[in-house]
């Protein structure tokens, strides 16, 4: 979880402040690719079983905030 948190946190900081749609799309792709290698148990924990979590353009920013917050709670960072 620590590795996923570091990756998500770093990528979201860039995503959050980037004015470039291309850069934001690339970050969404990087996260999606990461999810393909992530432990299924961690993905299930983060998604709460929701289809398309962190994989849909429209809900991506909110999903990222939620995933980061869940990991911060679990890691005792909040």
Secondary structure, DSSP 8 states (H G I E B T S, - for coil): -HHHHHHHHHHHHHHHH---HHHHHHHHHHHHHHHHHS-HHHHHHHHTT-TTTTT-GGGHHHHHHHHHHHHHHHTT--
